[in-house]
Amino acid sequence: MKQNIFCLIRQFIPAPGCRRSGLATGKYLALGALILLAACGKQLDQVNPNAQTSASFWKTSDDAVQGVNGAYAPLLLDGAYMRFTPILLDVRADDTRSNSPWTAISNVGKFQLGTADPSGYGWAFDEYYEGIYRCNQVLSYVPAITMDDALKNRVLGQAYFLRGLYYFHLVNLFGGVPIVLKPPVTSSDFIVKQSTADEVWAQVESDLKAAIPLLPIDYTAATISGPDAGNLGRATKGAATAYLGKALLFNHDFTNASAQFKAVIDQGNYALMANYKDNFTEAAENNIESIFEVQFSLTAGGTVLGWQGIPASTWGKGSARAVTYGAPNFGFGDVQPSFALFNEFFQEKTVDSTVDPRLDATIFYNKPGEKIYLDTFSVVYANSSYLTDIFTRKYENGDGNKVNEYDWRSGINDRLMRYADVLLMYAECQNELGNTAECAKYIQMVRNRVRLPDRTAEFSGYTQAQMREQIGHERFLEFGMEGHRFDDIRRWGWLSDPTKLAWLQARDAEFNSYIPGKELYPIPQTEIDNNPGVKQNPTY
């Protein structure tokens, strides 16, 4: 039986280290520096003979696999994909809105976060560095282990991929940050100079390039033997290649990005799911469209919500995304779809003269017979303002399999990279390279899945500028509430284009409080206080 990787993760922390309340993992640079510098340095540098250390742990192939398993675990924490990374990616864009009473969420969309309270964005910063810390241990200690070479390569490839992924998130959300490429040994190792955004992007590309030749196409091939054989959820060659393409695209290197996306396409390992909705349900996880997804589970680990502190075996592997985004009466409704997104689904009907089916996979709204969890929308919201409102459906357990989300535990995997994204990013590269007809072909591939009319010939005659607008529309509907829209807006230059910014403000009032520089999040103040090599982002 195939195993999901997170069913295999024990609460392993490569020694020495612990999460937020301890050294070098959660607030990797900040708290580590604070504690080491505030205490007696020589005493802390001594080895506790009763504690496991890096020197005593990294001995066998099992240690290597456990170590890389631990490097995946921060993806499941509160600041990462358990809750806040989706919020940080979603809420600033025009496909979402937030009326949350918690300003750590609602101020994201209003571009009004400050440095006094690092809730949310600060936790994300912590978790990414925790992941980097674990990857650095794998990359530093596994090469010296005597073990099967093929297994060693896969372990190292996953560590390179994950470190590249963590740095991708850091530079994308915070800009220039410190680059750390080895485990800290002494107190001075916590004082790391801040790198520029360009330098961090270069590190992302370097890590992903290192990962690609070491990773398999999948873990189910007959050539794979070892403890990772048959595992689902591990990083693959396709995942590393797709993310390398995305990093290059974000830096407007369309030629090299195009080559990476085409490599994923030519690999022949991926396809679009016939049913668009299958990309957001627990029943169809790790499907043929999924290139990389974060693995949540209601059966792995314990049942305790693992928010912060030193990880324990009682921690579960569930997600709090569903309760956070969930509709009122079923969740907290902290993140909702925008009416701009809702209305755009009605611009073009399918070949059957029906509404784009992606609408019903993305949004709960009042339509005849609409079911929401075990209730009928019009009944549960009768005589309330919610009757004419709209709510999140993606990544919710709202199709009759749960009463509500108030157990705070969802097992739905978060799909970070879908094949549809590769197709549309490849199409975008082709347009920027002047290949409009090739761009049109790949756009239509994604449209075909939801039975939108074949407009390949029409699109092929578009100018490059017209095609850019079409790509914006296609991506808006395909990836609504999946954390892509604000990244698209920013890299397309819309925030610095007065016409486009005015258009965004007209459809999403939250953009009225945007000022240049707020496209990045503030760096947590504790990091700046304790690491003299780090400066705050402008406008904060």
N, C-alpha and C positions, 0 to 999 in steps of 0.2 A: 504494500500500500504506500502511495506517495505521501510524504510528510511535508507539512508546511514548516518552513524554517523556524518560525517562532514557537512551534511546539517543541523544538529542540533546545531553545535557549534556556539555560538556567540563569539565575540571577548572578551572573559572573561579572566581576569587575577585575580586570587585569591589575594586579597589585603593583605599586601602592596607590590607593585612590578610593574616593567615595564621592557621592553626589552632593548637591548644593551645600550640605552642612559640613563638608570636609575638603580634602586637598585635591586640587588639580584635575577634577573632572567636570563638575557642574559649572561653577564660575571659575573656569579653568585658570585664567590668568589672574583675575581679580582676587578671589578669596584665597587662592593658593599663595599669591604674593603676600597678601595681608597676613596670613597666619605664619608663613615662614619668616617674614621680616619682623613680625612682632614678637616672635618667640626666640628662645636661645637656639640659634642656627645649628651649632655643633650637636646639641642634644637631639634635635629633630633629624639630623642627618645620620644618627646612629641606627643600626639595624636591630629591630626587636626579634630575638631568637625564636619567639613563639608565633610570629606572624609570617605569612607567606609573602615572599618578595618576588620581584621580577626575575632575580637570579635563580630562585628555587622553583618557580612555576613553569617556565617555558622549557620543557624537557622533551615532550612527546608530540606525536601527530594529533592525539586527542586534545592536548593543550592548545595546539595551533587552531584546531577547529573551534574549540570552546572560545578562544580569544576572538576569532572573527565573528562568531555568533554574538558575542558581547558587543561588537562594534555596530551591529544592526540595532541593538536594543534602544539607543537614544531616539530612534525614529518614532518609538511608541510613547514617548514622554509628553508631558503637558505642553511644553513650549514647542514641541515638534508636531507630529501629525495626530497625536491624541486629541489636540484641540486648537492650539494657537497658531501654528503655521498656516493651516487653512484660513483662519481669520485674517492673519496678516497679509496673505496673498489675495483674498477675496474682497475685503470690505472697502478698500480704497477705489474700486472700479465702479463703472456705471452699470454693471449687471447685478449689483447687490446694494443693500442699504442696511443700516442698523439703528434701531431705537432702543438699544439695550440700556438699562439703567447703570450698567457697569461701564465706566468711562474707558477702561482698558480695551473695550471692544468698540464702543460707539465713537470714541475719539480717533480711532484708526481711520474711519471713513471721512471724518471731518478734518483730517490732517492737523489735529490739535493735541497730539501726544506731547507730553513734556518729559523732562529728565528727573523730576522729583519722584515719580512712581514708575518703576520699571516692569510692573506687572504685564505679562503677556510678551511684549517684544524682548524684555530682558531675559525671560525664561527661555525664549527661542535662542538667543545668543548663547546662553549657558549650555543648552542641549547640543547645539552644533559643535561647540568646543569639547564637550564630553565625548561626542562621537569621534572627533579628531584625535583626542587623547588616546582613545582605544585603538583607533587605526594605527597611530604612530607606534604603539606597543607591538602590534602585530608585525608591522613592517620593519621594526628594529630587531625583534627577537626570533621571529620564525625562520629567517634565512639560515640561522645557525643550527636549527633542529635537524637531526638525521631522520628523514621520513621519505615517503614516496614522492618523487619529483612532481608528478602530475597533480597530486593532491596539494603539494606545497604551492605550485603555481596558481591553483584555483583559490587557495586561501589568500595569497598575496594579491591576486587580481581583484578579489572582493574588497580587500582593505584599500587598495588604490582607488577603486570605484567609489567606495563610501566616503573616503576622505575628499575626493573630488566633488561628490554630491554635497557634503557638509560645507565645503568652501564655496560651492555654487550658491547655496542659500545665504551664506554670510555676505558675500560680495553683492549679491542681487538685492538684499534687503538693507544692508548697512554700509555698503561701499568699501572703502579701504579699511582693512583690519589687520591685526598681527598674523603673520604666517608662522606656524609652529610645525616642524617636521620631524621632531624626535621627542621622546619622553623626557620630562624634566628630571634632573638629578639633584641639583642644588638650588638654593633660593634665587640665585641670579638668573636661572633659566626661566623664571616667571616674568622677568622684565624684558619684554619683546617689543621691538620697534614696530610701529604701525606701517604696513605696506600700503602702496597706492592701490586703487581699484584695478588698474591695469596689471599690476604685479600679481594680485590675487587671481584675476582671470587667467593669467599665464599659468599659475599653479593649478587651477582647475583643469586647464587643457593638458598640462603635463601629467597629472594624475590619471586622467581618463585615457590618454594615449598609452600610458604604462599598463593600464588595466586590460585594454582590448586584446592583446595577444595572449594574455594569461588566462582569460575567461573562456569557458565553453559556450557553445550555442545554447545548450540547455543541460540539465542535470539528469535527464532520463535516457540519454543515449547509452547504448551497450558498452561504449568505451569508458564510461564513468564508473569507477569502482571506489569504494571507500565510504566513510560515514556520511558524506554529502550526496551519495547516489540517490536519485529519485526525488530529492528535495525540491519543493516549490518555494518561490519567493527569493531565492538567491540571485545576486547580480549575474547577468549574462553578458556575452559579447555584444548582443543587440542593445542592451541597456546602456553599456558604456559608450557604444558608437552613437546612439541616439542623443545622449546627453552631451557628448563632444560636439555633435552637430548643433545642438541648441546653444551651447556656450559660444560657438563660433558665430552663429546667427545673431545672438545678442550683441556681439561686437562687430556686426555688419561685414563679416568675412563670408560673403555669399558663395563664393566659389568653393572654398573648402568645406563650408557647412553643407552645401549641396552634395558634395562627394560623400560625406558621412551619411546623410539621409538616404542617398541612393544605395549605399552599401547595406543599410538595414532593409530597404525594399528588396534588393536583389538577393538577400539572404533567404527569402522565401519562407521564413518561419512564422510570419505574422499575416493576419487578415482582419478585415472588419467583421465584427459580430453581426449576424443578420438582424438581431434585435438590439437597437441602440441602448435600451434600458438595462440590458445585461451587464453593462459596464459599471453599474452602481449598486448592484445587489449582492447579498451574501451568497446566493445560490450559484452565481456564475463567476466566482472569483478565479483569478489566474487563467483567464480564458485566452483565446488565440489573438485577441486584440491587445492584451496587456503586455507591455514591454517591461515595466517595473512597477510594483505596487507594494505599499506598506501592509504587512500582514497582521491584522487584528484577529483575535480569537476569544470566544467565550468559554473555551474548554482548557486552553493552555494556562499554566500557572495557577494562581489562587483567585480569590474574588475581591481582594482589597484594591481600592483605587490607588494606583501608584503615582501620586502627584509629585512628591518631592521627598528628600531625605535619602538615607542609605537604602538601596534596593533590598527587598526581602523576598523569600520564596512564596510568601502569601500574596504578593502583587499579582493582579490579573494582567491580561493583555488586551483588554477592551478599549474602545474608543469613546470619548465624551463628545465627539463631533455631533452625533445625532441629537443628543439632548440639548446641546447649545444652539443648533440651527433649527430644532424642531418647532413645529407650529404650536401656538398657544393651546392649552389643554393637554398637549402631548409632549411638549418640550418648552424651552425658555424663549424661543423666538428671537434670540439675540442677533441673528443674521437672516435677512429676508431677501428674496429676489426683488429687483427693481421693476417698476412698470415699463421702463424702457425696454428691458429684456422681454417681458411678457408681450408687449405690443409688437415687437419686431418679428415674433413667430407668425404673425398674421399677414405679413407682407407678401408671402408667396405660398400658394397652395400646392399640394402634391398632385401627381398625375391623376389621382383618384378624386380630386377636388375636395380633399380633406385638409385639416390643419396639420402643419408639420408635427409629426409624432414626437419630436424631441421636446415639445412643450409639456406634454403630459408626463414625460420622464423627468422633467426638471422642476415643475411647479405644481403645487396644489392650489386649485382655485374653484370657485363656485360654477360648476357646469352641471347639467342634468345628470343625476345619478352618481356624481363624484363621491368616491369613498376615500376616507382618510382614516387610517388605522382600522378599527372595527366599527367606525361610525360613518354616517353620511354627512358630507361637508355642510349642506344646507340645513341639516337638522342640528348638528352640534354648535353651529355658529348663528342659529336663528336669533333674530332680535338683537344682534350685536354688530359693532362696526367691523368685526372680522369677516362678516359675510361677503363684503365687497373687497376684502384684502387678498393678498396672495402670499404663499408660504413655500418654503424649501421642500423639495421632494427628493432630489439627488442625495444619496447616501443616508436616507432615512429608512427606518423599518416600518413604513407606513402603509404597506399593502396587505394588511390583515394578519401579519405574522407576530405582531406585538400589540399590546393594549396601548402603550405609550412608551416614552423613552426615559421615564423617571428613575429607572434603575441605574442610569448613568453608564450603561455598558452596552456598546454596540460591537458586533463582530464583523462589520462590513469593512473590507479592505479599501484603502485609499489608493486609487490608481494614479500614480504620479506621471507616468508616460504611457500614452496610448498610441497605437499604430495610426489612428486618424490624425493625431498631432504630427507625426512624422510625415504623413502625406501632405498635410497643409503647410508645414514648414518647408518641405521640399518644393511645393508649388510656389511659395513666396520667394524662395531663392531663385527659382527659374524666372519669375517675373522681374526680379531685380537684375538678373543677368540678360534680360531682353528676350527671353524665350516664352512669349506670351501663350503660344499654342500649347506648349508642354505644361505650363502652369494651369491652363484651362482643363486639360485632361485630368489632372490629379485633383483639382477642385471638384470636378464632376464625379469622381470616384466616391468621394465622401457624401455628396448629395444623393447619389444613387441609392445608398443604404436606406435613406428615409423617403425614397420615391419622389424626390423633387424633379421637375422637368429637366430634360437634357438640354443644356444651354452651352455645350462645348463650342459649337460654331460661333455663337454670339460672343462668348467670352474671348475667343481667339482673336476677335477683331478689336478688342478693347485696347486703349492706350495703356501704357504702364501705370499712369496715375489712376485711370478708371479701374484697373485690375487691383490696385492697392485698396481702393474703397470696397471692392467686391470681397477681397480676402478679409477685410475687417468685418464685414457682415457675416461671412461664412464662419469665421472663427468665433464670433460673438454667439451664434446659435449653437454651434457644435460643442463649445466648451463653457457655456454659461455656468457660473458658480463652481468652476473647477480650478480657480486660482491662476488663470492665464491672462485674463483681460487687462489688468493693470500693467503687467509686464509688456503686453502688446502695445498699449497706449504709450507707455514711456519710450520703448525702443523705436516706435514709429515717429517720435518727435512731436506728438500731439500736444504735450504739455508746454512746449515752447512755441507753438503755432497759435497766434491769437485767434484765428478763425476756428480752429479745432477746439481750443480750450473753451471758447464761448459756446460752441455746440455742446460740449460735455456739460458745461454749467447749466445750459437750458434743459437738459434731460436728467441731470443729477445735481441738485442744489448743493450737495456736499463739496463739489469742486469749486464753489464760490470762495471757500476758505483756503484753497491751495495757494501756496507761494513757492517760488523756485527753491529747491533744496529739500522740500518736504516729501519728495519722492523717495527719499531714504529715511529709515528710522533712526532715532538717536542711538548712539552707543551707550550702553548702561553706564551710569555715573560711577558706579563702584569700580568699573574697569579703568576709567580715567583717573580716579582718585588713587588707585593702587599701582598703576602702571604708567610711569611718567613718559613712556614712549607713545602714548595714545592721546589723540586730540578729538574733541567732539566734532560731529558733522556741522557744517554751517547751517544757520537759521535756528539752531537749538541753543 
